[in-house]
Amino acid sequence: MSALRSRVLHSTLVAGATFVLAGLAVPANAAPERGDDFGPIPFAAGEGCEFPFAVSGTGGLVNTHTNGEVITTTGRGSALTFTNPATGAVFATPSTGSNQRVTPLPDGTDLVVSTGNFVIILFSTDPGGPSTTLHHGRVVYIDDNGEFTILSSAGSETDVCAALSS
């Protein structure tokens, strides 16, 4: 799994259960896959927050389907736990449901539409980064070979970095 593709965590679907892998070749109508427990995965300062943090996850059950080049993943993701090692602050999300659709565009980028509950981690190299945000709703963004540009969002958001900074 590419580190660049591990920045969208479906605290419902893909977020907790597994990391989103745009361009992953999977058989159409694949059977549900149980997500492996993972982590803690460390992120350095600038990779999601201005300070270092780690994330781990447990459980999850996802379905991945392909229709041509479009990849759709649905299901219930892992419960996620974010930790600030410097302060000991912890932020946790329950396992919930989400949906993600990845559509390749002619210019080589991917259009990603995520709905439900999921975490998007933006690095300092991404527009608007660094940030780590738990989304409850819908977000549309472009994935340009690992650089994310958020086009629109609807619903509520929780700033994970702010939660971990205390």
C-alpha positions in Angstrom: 0.0 0.0 0.0 1.3 3.4 -1.0 1.8 5.9 1.8 0.2 8.5 -0.4 -3.0 6.4 -0.7 -3.3 5.9 3.0 -4.6 9.4 3.8 -8.3 8.7 3.5 -9.6 6.7 6.5 -13.2 5.7 6.5 -14.0 5.6 10.2 -16.9 3.8 8.8 -16.1 1.9 5.8 -12.7 2.3 4.4 -11.5 4.8 6.8 -11.1 2.6 9.8 -11.2 -0.8 8.2 -8.7 -0.3 5.5 -7.1 2.6 3.8 -8.5 3.8 0.5 -6.4 2.6 -2.4 -7.4 4.4 -5.6 -6.7 2.3 -8.6 -6.7 -1.0 -6.7 -7.7 -3.8 -9.1 -10.4 -5.8 -7.5 -12.9 -8.3 -9.0 -16.4 -7.0 -9.7 -18.9 -7.9 -7.0 -16.2 -9.0 -4.6 -17.3 -10.6 -1.4 -17.1 -8.5 1.8 -13.6 -8.2 3.3 -13.0 -7.9 7.0 -10.5 -5.2 7.7 -7.4 -6.1 9.6 -6.5 -4.3 12.8 -3.7 -1.8 12.0 -1.4 0.6 13.6 -0.3 2.6 15.3 0.8 4.3 12.1 2.9 7.4 12.8 2.5 10.7 10.9 5.3 13.2 11.2 4.7 16.9 11.8 3.3 18.4 8.6 1.7 15.1 7.6 -1.8 15.8 8.8 -1.2 18.1 11.7 1.5 20.6 12.7 2.7 18.0 15.3 3.3 14.3 15.1 0.5 11.9 15.8 -0.4 8.2 15.2 -3.6 6.4 14.2 -4.7 2.8 14.7 -7.9 1.0 13.8 -9.8 -2.2 14.7 -12.4 -4.2 12.8 -14.4 -3.2 9.8 -16.2 -5.0 6.9 -16.1 -3.6 3.3 -17.4 -4.5 -0.2 -15.5 -3.3 -3.2 -17.0 -3.4 -6.7 -15.7 -2.3 -10.1 -17.7 -1.1 -13.0 -15.2 -0.5 -15.8 -12.6 1.6 -14.2 -14.8 3.0 -11.5 -14.2 1.6 -8.1 -16.9 1.7 -5.4 -16.3 0.7 -1.8 -19.0 0.5 0.8 -19.4 -1.0 4.2 -18.5 -0.4 7.9 -15.0 0.7 8.6 -12.8 0.3 11.6 -13.0 2.2 14.9 -10.1 4.6 14.7 -7.9 5.9 17.6 -5.7 9.0 17.0 -3.0 9.7 19.6 -0.7 12.7 20.2 2.4 11.0 21.7 3.7 14.3 23.1 0.7 15.1 25.2 -1.1 11.7 25.5 -4.3 13.3 24.0 -6.6 10.7 22.3 -9.4 11.1 19.8 -11.5 8.1 18.9 -14.2 7.4 16.3 -16.6 4.5 16.3 -17.0 2.0 13.5 -19.7 3.3 11.1 -20.8 3.1 7.5 -19.5 5.0 4.4 -19.3 4.9 0.7 -16.5 5.9 -1.7 -16.5 6.1 -5.5 -13.3 6.6 -7.4 -13.6 7.6 -11.1 -10.4 8.0 -13.2 -10.4 11.2 -15.3 -8.8 11.6 -18.7 -6.0 13.7 -17.3 -4.7 10.9 -15.1 -6.2 12.2 -11.9 -9.0 10.5 -9.9 -12.3 12.1 -8.9 -13.3 10.8 -5.5 -16.7 11.1 -3.9 -16.9 10.0 -0.2 -20.1 9.9 1.8 -20.8 8.9 5.4 -18.1 9.2 8.1 -14.5 9.3 7.1 -11.2 11.0 7.8 -9.2 12.9 5.2 -5.5 13.6 6.1 -4.0 16.5 4.1 -0.2 16.8 4.1 1.5 20.2 4.0 2.0 19.6 0.2 -1.8 19.5 -0.3 -3.9 22.7 -0.8 -5.3 23.5 2.7 -2.9 21.1 4.5 -1.7 20.0 6.9 -5.0 19.0 8.4 -6.8 15.9 9.6 -10.6 16.1 9.5 -13.4 13.7 10.4 -16.2 14.3 7.9 -19.8 13.5 8.5 -21.5 13.9 5.1 -20.1 14.2 1.6 -16.7 15.3 0.2 -15.7 15.5 -3.4 -12.0 15.8 -4.2 -9.3 15.3 -6.8 -6.5 12.8 -6.2 -3.6 13.8 -8.4 -1.1 11.0 -7.8 -1.4 11.4 -4.0 -1.9 15.2 -3.8 -5.5 15.9 -2.7 -7.6 19.0 -3.7 -10.9 19.2 -2.0 -13.6 20.5 -4.4 -16.6 20.6 -2.1 -17.9 19.3 1.2 -21.3 19.1 2.9 -22.2 18.1 6.4 -20.3 18.5 9.6 -16.6 18.3 10.3 -14.4 17.6 13.3 -10.8 19.0 13.4 -8.8 16.0 14.7 -5.7 18.1 15.1 -7.6 20.5 17.4 -8.9 17.5 19.4 -5.3 16.2 19.8 -3.7 19.5 20.6 -5.0 19.6 24.2 
